[in-house]
Amino acid sequence: ASYDGSVKLWDARNKSAFSPIQSLAKPHQDSVTDVYLEENSIYTSCVDGCVRKFDIRTGRIINCKLGPPLVSMGLTHDCLAVSGLDGIIRLVDKDLEELMNTFSDHHHVSQYSVKCCVEGNYVMTGSEDSNSCVIYDLIKATRVQVLEGHTKPTCAIAATSKHSKQCVVITASYDGRGVVWANDEGLFQTD
């Protein structure tokens, strides 16, 4: 992420390098809030309301204007979940051509940078009003579960699953605490 709207690539193997090996063309107009690298593409989100896809092989840049200031992204095998300060998470395809779904009914985002992520068939996000992690079904956009355990807004989320029935979710909050949620098949039970 960067405050000046730039996207720079660094060689992490070169311990003495103090300058980037490349700066991507056409930087954003405002602060870059999230970056994902996947095989031959770099995805960035920005406060200017745009998601950009930089194709490393061809040099092609795809720009997708989603509207509100964007605060985070979650990446899955065929789509991006992008969270905006308007409280809506937008699910877009990786080519940034189609809005596939939206998630907004059970979480609140307006002031803080609240992370969203995608794991398997679920979209997860923090919430400012309930100080929780809300888990949505990726396809139906319905709430599956709410994980409550913080006293202030939940700002960071990470999830991983090794099997379809086992998952670990880690949340962090502005209350200064991190919580690791149960790793069993009961984690994603419908309300």
Backbone bond lengths (Angstrom), bond angles and torsions (degrees), N, CA, C in turn:
res aa  C-N    CA-C-N  psi(-1)  N-CA   C-N-CA  omega(-1)  CA-C   N-CA-C  phi
1 A - - - 1.460 - - 1.528 109.00 -
2 S 1.325 115.29 151.02 1.459 118.84 -179.98 1.522 110.25 -146.50
3 Y 1.302 115.61 147.84 1.466 120.78 178.01 1.525 112.37 -81.16
4 D 1.330 117.56 -23.30 1.464 120.13 -175.51 1.527 113.79 -92.86
5 G 1.328 118.57 5.66 1.455 122.46 177.49 1.517 114.24 82.43
6 S 1.309 117.67 2.37 1.463 120.46 -177.41 1.527 111.78 -87.48
7 V 1.329 114.93 157.46 1.463 122.40 174.41 1.524 106.29 -128.30
8 K 1.332 116.34 117.91 1.463 121.25 -175.13 1.517 110.11 -125.04
9 L 1.329 115.12 145.58 1.455 122.20 178.76 1.523 108.88 -107.36
10 W 1.340 115.14 135.84 1.459 121.46 -177.15 1.521 109.29 -122.82
11 D 1.305 116.60 149.85 1.459 121.91 174.45 1.523 107.63 -94.72
12 A 1.322 115.98 101.92 1.465 121.00 -176.36 1.529 112.13 -70.66
13 R 1.312 117.89 -17.45 1.468 120.63 179.19 1.522 111.56 -76.15
14 N 1.325 117.26 -26.59 1.461 122.08 -179.00 1.532 108.55 -89.56
15 K 1.307 116.11 99.90 1.466 121.64 -175.13 1.527 113.22 -70.05
16 S 1.314 117.73 -19.79 1.462 119.60 -177.66 1.530 113.09 -99.70
17 A 1.333 117.76 2.78 1.470 120.36 -179.14 1.530 110.42 -78.58
18 F 1.334 115.68 125.99 1.453 120.15 -179.98 1.520 112.49 -111.81
19 S 1.314 116.35 7.71 1.456 119.71 177.21 1.531 109.15 -136.71
20 P 1.319 116.72 152.91 1.470 120.21 -176.71 1.532 110.98 -68.76
21 I 1.326 116.08 153.04 1.463 120.12 176.93 1.529 110.55 -80.38
22 Q 1.355 116.16 -20.63 1.460 119.76 177.76 1.525 109.97 -159.43
23 S 1.325 115.83 144.06 1.460 122.20 170.31 1.519 106.52 -114.75
24 L 1.331 117.09 127.26 1.459 120.32 -177.26 1.526 110.98 -72.62
25 A 1.294 114.78 142.78 1.466 121.56 -178.91 1.527 110.76 -68.46
26 K 1.317 115.17 158.55 1.465 123.42 176.86 1.527 112.40 52.47
27 P 1.300 117.50 64.89 1.468 118.91 179.07 1.527 110.74 -64.68
28 H 1.291 115.18 168.64 1.463 121.54 178.30 1.527 110.56 -66.83
29 Q 1.319 116.11 166.23 1.463 122.43 -179.87 1.524 112.81 -86.14
30 D 1.335 117.05 -9.78 1.462 121.14 -176.48 1.532 107.96 -147.49
31 S 1.313 117.41 -166.49 1.466 122.52 -176.58 1.524 111.97 -63.53
32 V 1.326 115.94 133.82 1.457 122.44 173.99 1.529 106.96 -82.69
33 T 1.332 117.59 127.44 1.459 121.39 -173.26 1.524 114.36 -104.16
34 D 1.338 117.50 -21.46 1.459 119.57 -179.36 1.524 109.10 -156.08
35 V 1.326 116.29 149.49 1.461 122.62 -179.98 1.519 108.39 -139.15
36 Y 1.331 116.55 135.26 1.461 122.13 173.62 1.513 109.08 -130.47
37 L 1.315 116.51 136.42 1.452 122.95 175.57 1.516 107.45 -111.36
38 E 1.335 115.26 129.17 1.460 119.94 177.66 1.516 109.26 -141.28
39 E 1.302 117.49 117.02 1.452 124.61 -178.47 1.524 112.16 41.91
40 N 1.323 118.36 -96.70 1.460 121.98 -175.02 1.522 113.35 -109.49
41 S 1.314 117.70 14.32 1.464 120.82 -176.96 1.520 111.38 -131.77
42 I 1.329 114.60 147.62 1.458 121.84 172.82 1.524 106.33 -120.20
43 Y 1.330 116.66 126.25 1.464 122.68 177.70 1.521 108.61 -107.60
44 T 1.330 116.74 136.15 1.458 120.86 177.14 1.528 109.80 -132.97
45 S 1.327 116.17 146.61 1.472 121.27 172.69 1.520 107.29 -118.68
46 C 1.339 115.45 157.20 1.455 118.86 -171.45 1.524 111.40 -147.44
47 V 1.316 115.14 157.23 1.456 122.32 176.07 1.535 110.86 -65.16
48 D 1.334 117.97 -18.59 1.467 120.69 177.50 1.533 112.80 -74.35
49 G 1.354 117.02 -1.33 1.461 121.74 176.84 1.510 114.12 89.18
50 C 1.323 117.69 8.51 1.467 121.54 -177.15 1.521 112.14 -109.99
51 V 1.333 114.18 146.86 1.461 122.19 166.84 1.510 105.30 -110.91
52 R 1.327 116.20 135.30 1.458 120.26 178.17 1.521 109.38 -122.10
53 K 1.317 113.54 143.05 1.459 121.30 174.21 1.522 106.94 -117.34
54 F 1.338 115.83 120.39 1.450 122.05 177.05 1.528 107.57 -103.35
55 D 1.321 117.49 116.02 1.461 121.82 177.04 1.525 107.25 -86.29
56 I 1.315 116.87 111.95 1.458 122.24 -174.03 1.533 111.36 -67.03
57 R 1.331 118.16 -34.86 1.468 121.24 -177.65 1.522 112.61 -71.30
58 T 1.331 117.08 -44.99 1.468 120.56 -173.35 1.527 113.33 -98.99
59 G 1.323 117.46 -16.06 1.461 120.69 -176.12 1.521 112.95 79.28
60 R 1.309 116.86 6.27 1.468 122.42 -179.21 1.525 110.76 -75.14
61 I 1.329 115.94 140.50 1.460 121.74 177.19 1.521 108.44 -119.72
62 I 1.323 116.18 128.06 1.462 121.58 176.04 1.521 107.12 -111.64
63 N 1.312 116.35 129.87 1.459 122.20 -178.63 1.526 108.50 -114.89
64 C 1.326 116.96 132.70 1.461 121.88 178.73 1.528 108.41 -127.62
65 K 1.320 116.47 111.87 1.474 121.67 179.00 1.521 108.21 -85.32
66 L 1.339 116.54 113.72 1.461 121.01 -179.80 1.522 112.52 -99.02
67 G 1.311 118.26 -14.91 1.459 120.56 174.68 1.504 115.14 117.35
68 P 1.333 117.41 -87.75 1.466 120.58 -172.94 1.523 111.73 -74.78
69 P 1.333 118.08 166.01 1.464 119.80 172.63 1.526 110.07 -56.14
70 L 1.325 116.79 132.59 1.466 122.25 -177.85 1.521 109.52 -99.72
71 V 1.330 116.35 136.76 1.461 120.07 -175.30 1.523 114.44 -114.08
72 S 1.334 118.24 -22.22 1.457 118.50 177.78 1.517 111.05 -163.22
73 M 1.341 114.20 165.79 1.464 121.85 176.89 1.516 109.57 -135.84
74 G 1.317 115.03 154.14 1.450 122.62 169.64 1.509 107.11 -129.37
75 L 1.317 117.92 137.88 1.455 122.48 -173.62 1.519 109.94 -115.30
76 T 1.329 116.52 136.56 1.453 122.04 173.48 1.521 107.99 -128.54
77 H 1.324 117.72 -176.29 1.464 120.32 -173.88 1.525 114.35 -62.85
78 D 1.325 120.03 -25.71 1.463 120.26 -178.60 1.530 115.21 -134.91
79 C 1.320 117.87 4.76 1.467 118.94 -178.86 1.529 112.25 -154.89
80 L 1.341 114.05 169.20 1.466 122.92 176.48 1.514 108.35 -121.21
81 A 1.317 116.63 136.81 1.462 121.46 169.80 1.526 105.30 -103.11
82 V 1.335 116.35 122.64 1.456 121.49 -174.70 1.524 108.65 -121.10
83 S 1.331 116.79 122.85 1.457 122.55 -176.60 1.530 110.65 -98.96
84 G 1.342 115.37 130.91 1.456 120.54 179.21 1.513 112.10 -112.93
85 L 1.338 116.10 162.87 1.464 120.45 178.64 1.522 112.74 -70.05
86 D 1.321 117.76 -6.71 1.465 120.56 174.57 1.524 111.60 -81.92
87 G 1.347 117.37 0.13 1.455 121.51 177.42 1.519 114.02 87.24
88 I 1.314 118.32 5.00 1.460 121.32 -178.66 1.528 109.20 -107.64
89 I 1.331 115.28 132.06 1.454 121.39 171.11 1.520 106.36 -97.25
90 R 1.317 116.23 125.86 1.458 121.63 -179.36 1.526 109.08 -107.51
91 L 1.320 115.52 129.60 1.451 121.87 177.40 1.527 107.44 -98.61
92 V 1.327 116.97 115.13 1.462 121.73 -179.67 1.525 109.47 -121.11
93 D 1.342 116.00 151.77 1.458 119.09 178.21 1.535 109.06 -71.09
94 K 1.322 116.83 162.05 1.467 121.20 -174.50 1.521 113.57 -66.88
95 D 1.318 117.51 -18.94 1.461 120.04 176.64 1.523 111.32 -84.20
96 L 1.344 117.01 -1.70 1.463 124.61 179.12 1.525 112.09 60.15
97 E 1.336 115.79 34.64 1.458 120.54 -178.34 1.518 113.71 -107.88
98 E 1.328 117.60 -24.30 1.457 119.88 -172.63 1.527 112.02 -133.89
99 L 1.327 115.60 130.70 1.457 121.10 171.34 1.521 106.82 -82.44
100 M 1.326 116.95 115.12 1.456 121.35 -172.15 1.530 113.30 -93.08
101 N 1.335 116.89 -31.45 1.462 119.93 -177.13 1.524 108.72 -168.68
102 T 1.338 116.06 164.35 1.458 121.60 173.71 1.529 109.18 -134.17
103 F 1.331 115.06 151.17 1.466 122.56 -179.14 1.519 107.28 -131.39
104 S 1.355 117.64 121.40 1.463 117.44 -177.27 1.523 115.17 -157.24
105 D 1.291 119.30 -8.40 1.459 120.46 -168.97 1.516 116.49 -76.45
106 H 1.321 119.23 -22.92 1.464 119.53 -169.23 1.526 114.88 -124.53
107 H 1.319 117.49 9.59 1.461 120.30 176.13 1.522 108.74 -135.85
108 H 1.339 115.57 162.77 1.460 120.56 -177.37 1.523 109.34 -131.68
109 V 1.337 115.70 126.57 1.464 121.83 176.49 1.513 107.27 -137.03
110 S 1.326 117.60 126.15 1.461 119.80 175.95 1.523 112.50 -153.49
111 Q 1.312 117.19 -26.02 1.450 120.59 -173.12 1.524 112.80 -118.21
112 Y 1.306 117.34 -39.41 1.456 122.23 -173.70 1.528 111.31 -100.03
113 S 1.312 116.03 160.23 1.450 121.18 169.55 1.517 107.03 -81.71
114 V 1.312 116.37 110.15 1.457 121.96 -176.76 1.522 108.39 -113.36
115 K 1.308 116.55 122.42 1.457 122.58 -175.35 1.523 111.38 -75.21
116 C 1.334 115.72 143.64 1.458 120.43 169.37 1.521 107.18 -122.15
117 C 1.316 116.99 156.48 1.451 120.40 176.21 1.522 109.16 -148.54
118 V 1.315 115.45 162.65 1.457 121.96 179.08 1.515 107.72 -122.28
119 E 1.312 116.99 132.36 1.461 121.53 175.83 1.518 107.82 -142.35
120 G 1.310 115.40 119.39 1.463 119.77 -179.69 1.514 111.15 60.19
121 N 1.307 116.30 -121.48 1.463 122.38 -178.75 1.521 112.56 -99.22
122 Y 1.326 117.62 21.40 1.457 120.60 -174.24 1.526 112.72 -129.61
123 V 1.322 115.07 145.79 1.462 123.05 170.50 1.516 105.89 -112.19
124 M 1.329 116.97 130.53 1.462 121.42 -178.62 1.517 109.57 -121.17
125 T 1.327 115.64 143.61 1.456 119.80 178.33 1.514 110.53 -148.70
126 G 1.311 114.79 153.99 1.453 119.86 172.17 1.521 108.72 -79.62
127 S 1.330 115.93 171.54 1.456 120.78 178.73 1.521 108.99 -143.60
128 E 1.332 115.78 141.39 1.465 120.69 -179.44 1.516 113.03 -81.15
129 D 1.323 117.29 -35.94 1.463 119.05 -172.71 1.520 113.64 -82.80
130 S 1.311 118.17 -35.46 1.463 119.55 -177.15 1.526 112.45 -103.73
131 N 1.349 117.54 0.17 1.460 121.52 178.39 1.521 111.70 53.62
132 S 1.333 115.54 42.13 1.453 120.61 -173.09 1.520 111.38 -134.63
133 C 1.317 114.78 178.19 1.459 123.55 171.64 1.518 106.74 -110.16
134 V 1.329 117.02 124.19 1.456 121.68 179.23 1.521 108.15 -103.70
135 I 1.327 116.01 131.96 1.458 121.99 -179.54 1.522 108.55 -111.66
136 Y 1.338 116.13 123.67 1.464 122.85 179.91 1.530 110.04 -110.20
137 D 1.332 115.61 149.94 1.450 121.56 169.34 1.525 107.64 -72.17
138 L 1.315 118.00 129.23 1.453 123.14 -174.72 1.535 112.30 -61.34
139 I 1.315 117.99 -40.68 1.465 122.06 -175.55 1.526 111.97 -85.61
140 K 1.324 117.51 -48.47 1.473 121.82 -174.83 1.526 113.52 -81.49
141 A 1.324 117.86 -17.67 1.473 123.99 -176.80 1.524 112.06 59.81
142 T 1.316 116.65 29.11 1.461 121.32 177.08 1.519 109.31 -103.85
143 R 1.325 115.24 151.92 1.462 120.22 178.85 1.519 108.84 -70.21
144 V 1.332 115.27 132.61 1.452 121.68 178.40 1.524 110.03 -100.46
145 Q 1.342 115.82 -43.21 1.457 119.88 -177.49 1.524 109.75 -162.04
146 V 1.338 115.11 155.80 1.460 122.00 174.15 1.522 107.30 -121.63
147 L 1.341 116.34 125.92 1.459 121.31 177.61 1.518 108.09 -100.65
148 E 1.327 116.83 112.80 1.460 121.65 -177.42 1.519 109.86 -108.81
149 G 1.342 116.11 128.73 1.454 118.77 -179.53 1.516 113.26 -173.71
150 H 1.327 117.12 8.93 1.453 121.03 179.84 1.530 110.59 -120.28
151 T 1.324 115.90 159.16 1.465 120.69 179.11 1.523 112.87 -105.09
152 K 1.350 116.67 -6.80 1.461 122.78 175.38 1.526 107.75 -134.74
153 P 1.336 118.04 172.95 1.467 120.09 -177.19 1.527 113.48 -52.79
154 T 1.327 115.16 140.41 1.452 122.77 176.90 1.519 107.82 -83.49
155 C 1.330 117.61 118.13 1.463 121.05 -171.50 1.515 114.49 -108.98
156 A 1.318 119.36 -18.05 1.460 120.84 -178.57 1.515 110.42 -138.84
157 I 1.333 114.66 141.84 1.459 120.86 -178.47 1.519 108.63 -141.41
158 A 1.318 116.33 138.15 1.459 122.34 171.59 1.520 106.88 -136.71
159 A 1.311 116.24 143.28 1.460 120.14 -179.90 1.514 109.24 -144.16
160 T 1.303 115.21 149.13 1.455 120.74 175.44 1.514 108.94 -151.07
161 S 1.318 115.30 146.24 1.459 119.64 175.60 1.514 108.74 -136.71
162 K 1.314 115.36 137.47 1.456 119.88 177.40 1.521 110.11 -97.79
163 H 1.293 116.21 -26.00 1.455 122.05 178.22 1.517 107.00 -134.61
164 S 1.308 116.83 160.03 1.464 120.22 -175.94 1.529 112.64 -63.10
165 K 1.327 117.90 -22.75 1.462 119.24 -177.61 1.526 113.31 -105.14
166 Q 1.328 118.19 -0.48 1.459 120.51 179.51 1.513 109.65 -122.96
167 C 1.323 115.23 132.39 1.454 119.62 -178.38 1.522 109.67 -149.48
168 V 1.342 114.94 146.16 1.455 121.06 174.04 1.522 106.79 -118.31
169 V 1.330 116.43 129.46 1.458 122.24 176.65 1.519 107.26 -120.28
170 I 1.330 115.88 131.40 1.459 121.56 177.49 1.515 107.48 -118.68
171 T 1.331 116.37 127.82 1.464 120.79 178.10 1.523 109.28 -120.34
172 A 1.334 115.30 148.76 1.460 121.50 175.24 1.520 107.25 -130.42
173 S 1.316 115.69 151.44 1.448 120.08 -172.43 1.522 111.01 -134.56
174 Y 1.332 114.78 163.44 1.459 120.79 173.30 1.531 111.04 -68.17
175 D 1.352 117.82 -5.31 1.470 119.97 174.59 1.532 111.14 -80.65
176 G 1.354 117.00 -1.34 1.453 121.33 176.82 1.517 114.62 87.39
177 R 1.330 117.22 6.25 1.462 119.95 -177.40 1.525 111.25 -113.41
178 G 1.311 115.58 150.05 1.454 123.19 170.90 1.519 108.36 -113.31
179 V 1.324 117.03 142.80 1.459 120.81 179.88 1.523 108.32 -127.91
180 V 1.342 115.94 131.17 1.459 121.89 173.50 1.513 106.73 -100.61
181 W 1.338 116.02 123.89 1.463 121.52 -176.08 1.517 110.90 -93.56
182 A 1.350 115.59 154.01 1.463 124.95 -173.47 1.519 113.01 -45.19
183 N 1.313 114.26 141.34 1.455 121.94 178.00 1.522 108.51 -107.55
184 D 1.323 115.22 70.23 1.457 118.40 176.87 1.521 109.28 -145.20
185 E 1.323 116.44 173.29 1.451 119.75 -175.89 1.527 111.99 -69.93
186 G 1.315 118.95 -9.10 1.450 121.28 179.02 1.508 114.96 -86.28
187 L 1.348 117.78 -1.12 1.449 120.43 -176.28 1.526 112.44 -63.20
188 F 1.325 117.29 -41.16 1.461 120.47 -178.73 1.521 110.29 -108.02
189 Q 1.298 116.84 67.64 1.458 121.35 174.95 1.521 109.23 -95.46
190 T 1.307 117.73 140.36 1.465 120.02 -179.89 1.512 110.12 -69.25
191 D 1.390 113.29 148.19 1.471 119.84 179.53 1.515 111.18 -60.87
